[in-house]
Amino acid sequence: MKKRIVIIVFAFSISFISMVALSLFSMERFTTFSVYNDQVDLTNLVIKKILKTQLYLREISRAERGYMITHDTMYLRLFNDAIDSTHSYITHIGILTKDNSQQQNKLSLLKSGIAISIAAARDNIIYADTANTSTPSKFYFEGRQLMTECFERLNDMLASENKLLEESFFHEQFYQKLTTSTLRYLLVIFCIITLILFFIMLKELRSRMRYQQELQAKVIDLKRSHSELKEIAYAASHDLQEPLRKIQVFSNMLTYKNTGKVDDECLATLNRINNSASRMQSLIADLISLTSLIKIEEQKKPVDLNRMIKYILIDIADKIKEKKAVVEIQSLPVFDGYENQLIILFNALLDNSLKFTRDEANPEIIISCEIKTGEELSGINPNLPDKKFYCIICADNGIGFENRFITKMFRIFQRLHADDSEYAGKGIGLAICQRIMANHEGYIIANGTPNAGAEFKLFFPVDL
């Protein structure tokens, strides 16, 4: 499943990177296309202004000639209006071509030429008003020559703008096609990647549906097994207890009735039978305790561990006094939990610490708490390192254990010591502790050092 997730993430990453790269490329192409498009529009506008300027220069010449011939003041009005319009268009051309140094230079020469030719035209009109002859003045011929030069400069500017227009239009068409092609390729690539991802996710969905069906079947099997376990627990608490009680009753009857009639070997055998039955009865009781924890009937409520452990210490005060133990309880949290189960949990841990002590050292037990992340639990579940837990530590200076036996310690009826060892026990206490931690969605881990002590860490989720 991890491999599939990696494939999907990789495919999405490639898709995302490709889309971003192509989108950026398309944006850059479109921006360049917009620049050339604006350049085409600007050049067209400059060309229109140049043509209008030529038109009004011709209008100046026509009005000058008209007045020379007719002396009609209407031509003077046309003359002045044409001059104003010419200056206006020259100004607009200067603004539009401010980034074109070559055109600005030509425009400066054009302005000078137009100013001189207009001045010559004005002198010619004054001459026409005062002279009594129809012969054109020298101002007229100078103005005509200057006006011709102005038209040449305008034609030169027009040729430059047409050349620029041709180049800008070519680039505009090129980038327009390139942008269109890029968008087309972008759409094709996006569709291909989308289809690939769709089929991958469809395959993953089918796999998960199949896995869900298998899981559902296992859940049904688990419910069936749980039901069978309840039947076994019922049988253990009723059907198996009765024969054991009878074995004990009959062995006791044989012992008391035949006192003095049987030899010591027979009495010892009867006692062993009775002790074995008692031990079997005790093991069944512990098994019932463990199975009863599987089904939780208790409701969660806020539990003050400081107060709870204080009462536990009162209950086991005699054992603590007998062992001459020192128990230190540091500040512990309050969280929602199953109080009766927590009492069993800490009772079992304290009982372990008091049971597995060393003769050469007085027992010392320290229970503390700190808020930690689940980094120590990464071996159990890789999703836990980022979560927060109340880490309650129960440490002692007892006989300890070798860490290679940790897995065995938490199994039911598994003991690290032989049955005839000085350390009593049935090997179910830590299995019960682990079950209680599971009921609280928590975890228990252990760490030991032979002849130096043991440490049990209880991880309760902070948001429990």
C-alpha positions in Angstrom: 0.0 0.0 0.0 2.9 2.3 0.8 4.3 1.8 -2.7 0.9 2.7 -4.2 0.8 5.9 -2.1 4.3 6.8 -3.2 3.3 6.3 -6.8 0.3 8.5 -6.5 2.2 11.2 -4.7 4.9 11.0 -7.3 2.4 11.2 -10.2 0.6 14.2 -8.5 4.0 15.9 -8.0 5.0 15.4 -11.7 1.5 16.6 -12.7 1.7 19.7 -10.5 5.3 20.5 -11.6 4.4 20.1 -15.3 1.3 22.2 -14.9 3.2 25.0 -13.1 6.1 24.9 -15.6 3.8 25.0 -18.6 1.6 27.6 -17.0 4.5 29.8 -16.3 5.8 29.3 -19.8 2.4 30.1 -21.2 2.1 33.2 -19.0 5.6 34.4 -20.2 4.6 33.8 -23.9 1.3 35.5 -23.4 3.0 38.5 -21.7 5.5 38.7 -24.6 2.6 38.5 -27.1 0.8 41.3 -25.2 3.9 43.4 -25.3 4.2 43.0 -29.1 0.4 43.5 -29.5 0.7 46.8 -27.6 3.7 47.7 -29.7 1.6 47.1 -32.9 -1.2 49.3 -31.6 1.2 52.0 -30.6 3.0 52.0 -33.9 -0.3 52.2 -35.8 -1.3 55.1 -33.7 2.1 56.9 -34.4 1.6 56.2 -38.1 -1.9 57.8 -38.0 -0.5 60.8 -36.2 2.3 61.2 -38.8 -0.2 61.0 -41.6 -2.4 63.6 -39.9 0.6 65.8 -39.4 1.3 65.6 -43.2 -2.3 66.4 -43.9 -2.2 69.5 -41.8 1.1 70.6 -43.2 -0.5 70.4 -46.7 -3.4 72.4 -45.3 -1.0 75.1 -44.1 0.5 75.3 -47.7 -3.0 75.4 -49.3 -4.3 78.1 -46.9 -1.1 80.2 -47.6 -1.6 79.9 -51.4 -5.3 80.6 -51.1 -4.7 83.8 -49.1 -2.0 85.0 -51.5 -4.4 84.7 -54.4 -7.7 85.9 -52.9 -6.7 87.8 -49.7 -9.7 86.1 -48.1 -9.4 86.1 -44.3 -11.1 82.6 -44.3 -7.8 81.2 -45.4 -6.1 82.9 -42.5 -8.4 81.1 -40.1 -7.7 77.8 -41.9 -4.0 78.6 -41.8 -4.0 79.2 -38.0 -6.1 76.1 -37.3 -3.8 73.9 -39.3 -0.8 75.3 -37.4 -2.5 74.5 -34.0 -3.4 71.0 -35.2 0.1 70.4 -36.5 1.6 71.4 -33.1 -0.9 69.2 -31.3 -0.1 66.1 -33.4 3.7 66.8 -33.2 3.3 66.8 -29.4 1.4 63.5 -29.4 4.0 61.9 -31.6 6.7 63.1 -29.2 4.8 61.5 -26.3 4.1 58.2 -28.1 7.7 57.8 -29.3 9.4 58.9 -26.1 11.1 55.5 -25.7 12.4 55.6 -29.3 15.6 57.7 -29.3 16.0 57.5 -33.1 12.5 58.9 -33.7 13.0 61.5 -31.0 16.0 62.9 -32.9 14.1 63.0 -36.1 11.2 64.6 -34.4 13.5 67.4 -33.0 14.7 68.2 -36.5 11.1 68.1 -37.7 10.0 70.6 -35.1 12.7 73.0 -36.1 11.9 72.6 -39.8 8.2 73.1 -39.2 8.8 76.1 -37.0 11.0 77.8 -39.7 8.7 76.9 -42.5 5.7 78.3 -40.6 7.7 81.5 -39.8 8.5 81.8 -43.6 4.8 81.3 -44.4 3.8 84.0 -42.0 6.4 86.4 -43.5 5.0 85.5 -46.9 1.4 86.4 -45.8 2.6 89.7 -44.4 4.4 90.4 -47.7 1.3 89.6 -49.7 -0.7 92.1 -47.6 1.8 94.9 -48.1 3.2 94.3 -51.6 1.4 95.6 -54.7 2.6 92.8 -56.9 1.4 89.3 -57.6 5.0 87.9 -57.8 5.7 85.4 -54.9 8.2 86.6 -52.3 11.4 84.9 -51.4 9.7 83.8 -48.2 7.3 81.7 -50.2 10.1 79.8 -52.0 12.0 79.4 -48.8 8.9 78.1 -47.0 8.2 75.7 -49.9 11.7 74.2 -49.7 11.5 73.9 -45.9 8.1 72.3 -46.1 9.4 69.8 -48.6 12.2 68.9 -46.1 9.6 68.5 -43.4 7.6 66.1 -45.6 10.9 64.2 -46.2 11.5 63.9 -42.5 7.9 62.8 -41.9 8.2 60.2 -44.6 11.5 59.0 -43.0 9.7 58.7 -39.6 6.8 57.0 -41.4 9.2 54.5 -43.0 10.8 53.7 -39.6 7.4 53.2 -38.0 6.2 50.9 -40.9 9.4 48.9 -40.4 8.8 48.7 -36.7 5.2 47.8 -37.3 6.2 45.0 -39.7 8.6 43.6 -37.1 6.2 43.9 -34.2 3.4 42.3 -36.2 5.7 39.4 -37.1 6.6 38.8 -33.5 2.9 39.3 -32.4 1.8 36.6 -34.9 4.7 34.3 -33.8 4.0 34.5 -30.1 0.3 34.3 -30.7 0.8 30.9 -32.5 3.3 29.9 -29.8 0.9 30.7 -27.0 -1.9 28.8 -28.7 0.3 25.8 -29.2 1.6 25.9 -25.6 -2.0 26.0 -24.3 -2.9 23.2 -26.5 0.0 21.1 -25.3 -0.8 22.1 -21.8 -4.3 20.8 -22.1 -3.2 17.5 -23.7 -0.5 16.9 -21.0 -3.0 17.8 -18.3 -5.6 15.4 -19.8 -3.1 12.6 -20.1 -1.8 13.0 -16.5 -5.4 13.3 -15.2 -6.3 10.1 -16.9 -3.3 8.3 -15.6 -4.0 9.5 -12.1 -7.7 8.5 -12.5 -6.8 5.0 -13.4 -4.3 4.7 -10.6 -6.8 6.0 -8.1 -9.5 3.7 -9.5 -7.2 0.8 -9.1 -6.3 1.9 -5.6 -10.1 2.3 -4.8 -10.8 -1.2 -6.0 -7.9 -2.5 -3.9 -9.2 -0.7 -0.9 -12.7 -2.0 -1.5 -11.3 -5.5 -1.7 -9.3 -4.9 1.4 -12.4 -3.5 3.1 -14.3 -6.6 2.3 -11.5 -8.8 3.7 -11.4 -6.6 6.8 -15.2 -6.9 7.2 -14.9 -10.7 7.0 -12.1 -10.6 9.6 -14.3 -8.4 11.8 -17.1 -10.9 11.6 -14.6 -13.7 12.5 -13.3 -11.5 15.4 -16.8 -11.1 16.7 -17.3 -14.8 16.4 -14.0 -15.4 18.3 -15.0 -12.8 20.9 -18.3 -14.6 21.4 -16.4 -17.9 21.8 -14.0 -16.2 24.3 -17.0 -15.1 26.3 -18.3 -18.6 26.3 -14.9 -19.9 27.4 -14.8 -17.2 30.2 -18.3 -18.3 31.3 -17.3 -21.9 31.3 -14.1 -21.0 33.2 -16.1 -19.1 35.8 -18.8 -21.7 36.3 -18.2 -25.2 34.7 -14.5 -25.5 35.5 -14.7 -24.0 39.0 -17.1 -26.6 40.2 -14.9 -29.7 39.5 -12.0 -27.9 41.2 -14.0 -27.3 44.3 -15.0 -30.9 44.4 -11.4 -32.0 44.0 -10.5 -29.8 46.9 -13.4 -31.0 49.0 -12.7 -34.7 48.3 -9.0 -34.4 48.9 -9.7 -32.6 52.2 -12.2 -35.3 53.2 -9.6 -38.0 52.4 -7.0 -36.2 54.4 -9.1 -35.7 57.6 -10.9 -39.0 57.5 -7.7 -41.0 57.0 -5.6 -39.1 59.5 -3.4 -41.7 61.1 -4.5 -44.4 58.7 -2.3 -43.5 55.7 1.4 -43.0 55.5 3.1 -39.6 55.1 3.6 -40.1 51.4 -0.1 -40.4 50.8 -0.8 -37.4 52.9 1.8 -35.4 50.9 0.2 -36.5 47.7 -3.2 -35.4 48.8 -1.8 -32.1 49.9 -0.2 -31.6 46.5 -3.5 -32.4 44.8 -5.2 -29.9 47.0 -2.5 -27.2 46.3 -2.6 -27.8 42.6 -6.4 -27.5 42.6 -6.1 -24.2 44.5 -3.5 -22.9 42.1 -5.7 -23.9 39.2 -8.6 -22.1 40.8 -6.4 -19.0 41.2 -5.2 -19.1 37.6 -8.8 -19.4 36.4 -9.8 -16.4 38.5 -7.0 -14.4 37.0 -8.0 -15.5 33.5 -11.5 -14.4 34.2 -10.2 -11.0 35.4 -8.3 -10.7 32.1 -11.2 -11.7 29.9 -13.6 -9.4 31.8 -11.4 -6.4 30.7 -12.1 -7.1 27.1 -15.7 -5.9 27.4 -15.7 -2.5 29.0 -18.9 -1.8 30.9 -17.5 1.1 33.0 -17.9 4.7 32.0 -15.0 7.0 31.7 -14.7 9.8 34.3 -12.0 12.2 35.5 -9.5 10.3 37.6 -7.0 12.1 39.9 -4.1 9.7 40.0 -2.5 11.4 43.0 -5.6 10.7 45.1 -6.1 7.2 43.7 -2.6 6.0 44.3 -2.7 7.5 47.8 -5.5 5.1 48.7 -3.7 2.2 47.0 -0.7 2.9 49.2 -3.0 2.8 52.3 -4.3 -0.6 51.2 -0.8 -2.1 50.8 0.7 -0.2 53.7 1.5 -3.5 55.5 3.4 -4.9 52.6 5.4 -1.6 52.2 6.2 -1.7 55.9 7.2 -5.4 55.7 9.6 -4.7 52.8 10.8 -1.4 54.4 10.1 0.2 51.1 10.2 3.9 50.3 7.5 5.0 47.8 7.8 8.5 46.3 4.8 9.8 44.3 5.5 13.0 42.3 2.9 15.2 40.7 0.5 13.1 38.5 -2.1 14.3 36.1 -5.9 14.2 36.1 -7.5 12.7 32.9 -10.6 10.7 31.8 -10.3 7.0 32.4 -11.8 3.8 33.8 -11.1 4.3 37.5 -11.5 0.6 38.6 -9.1 -0.5 35.8 -6.5 2.1 36.7 -6.6 0.9 40.3 -5.9 -2.6 39.1 -3.1 -1.3 36.8 -1.2 0.6 39.5 -1.9 -2.1 42.1 -0.2 -4.6 39.8 2.8 -2.3 39.1 3.4 -1.6 42.8 2.9 -5.2 43.6 5.6 -6.1 41.1 8.0 -3.6 42.5 7.5 -4.8 46.0 7.7 -8.4 45.0 10.9 -8.4 42.9 13.3 -6.8 45.4 16.9 -7.3 46.3 18.0 -8.4 49.8 21.0 -6.1 49.9 19.0 -2.9 49.2 15.8 -1.4 50.6 13.1 -1.1 47.9 12.7 2.4 46.4 9.8 3.1 44.1 9.3 6.4 42.3 6.2 7.2 40.3 6.5 10.4 38.2 4.9 12.0 35.1 5.9 14.2 32.2 4.3 15.2 28.9 6.2 13.6 26.0 5.8 12.9 22.3 5.5 9.3 21.1 9.0 9.0 19.7 9.7 6.0 22.0 6.6 4.3 20.5 7.7 4.6 16.8 8.6 0.9 16.8 5.0 0.1 17.8 3.2 2.6 15.5 5.0 4.9 13.1 2.1 7.4 13.4 2.7 8.1 17.1 5.9 10.3 17.2 3.9 13.5 16.6 1.3 12.8 19.2 1.4 14.0 22.9 1.2 11.6 25.8 1.1 11.7 29.6 4.2 9.5 30.3 3.8 8.0 33.8 7.0 6.3 34.9 7.1 3.6 37.6 10.7 3.0 38.5 12.2 0.8 41.2 15.6 -0.5 42.3 14.7 -4.2 42.4 16.2 -7.2 40.7 15.4 -5.9 37.2 15.4 -8.1 34.2 17.1 -8.5 30.8 15.4 -6.6 28.0 15.5 -9.6 25.7 12.6 -11.0 27.8 10.4 -8.0 27.5 8.0 -9.6 24.9 7.7 -12.7 27.1 6.8 -10.6 30.1 3.6 -9.3 28.7 2.3 -12.7 27.6 -0.3 -14.4 29.6 1.0 -17.0 32.1 4.6 -16.3 31.1 7.1 -15.9 34.0 10.8 -15.1 34.0 11.4 -17.2 37.1 10.8 -20.9 37.7 7.7 -22.1 39.5 9.8 -23.0 42.6 11.5 -19.6 42.7 11.3 -17.4 45.8 9.4 -14.9 43.7 5.7 -15.8 43.7 3.4 -15.1 40.8 1.4 -16.5 38.0 2.6 -14.4 35.1 -0.6 -12.6 34.3 -0.2 -9.3 36.0 1.6 -7.5 33.1 -0.8 -9.0 30.6 -3.6 -7.4 32.5 -1.7 -4.1 32.6 -1.3 -4.2 28.9 -5.0 -4.9 28.4 -5.9 -1.9 30.6 -3.6 0.4 28.6 -5.1 -0.8 25.4 -8.6 0.0 26.8 -7.3 3.6 27.4 -5.8 3.8 23.9 -2.4 3.9 25.5 0.8 1.9 25.5 3.1 0.3 28.1 6.8 -0.3 27.6 9.4 -1.6 30.0 13.2 -1.3 30.4 15.2 -3.3 32.9 18.8 -3.7 34.1 19.7 -7.0 36.0 20.3 -6.3 39.7 19.7 -2.6 39.2 16.0 -2.1 38.8 13.1 -1.9 36.3 11.2 1.0 34.7 7.7 0.8 33.3 6.4 3.7 31.2 2.7 4.2 30.7 1.7 6.4 27.7 -1.8 7.9 28.0 -2.9 10.1 25.2 -3.1 13.8 26.3 -6.5 14.2 24.5 -7.9 11.1 26.2 
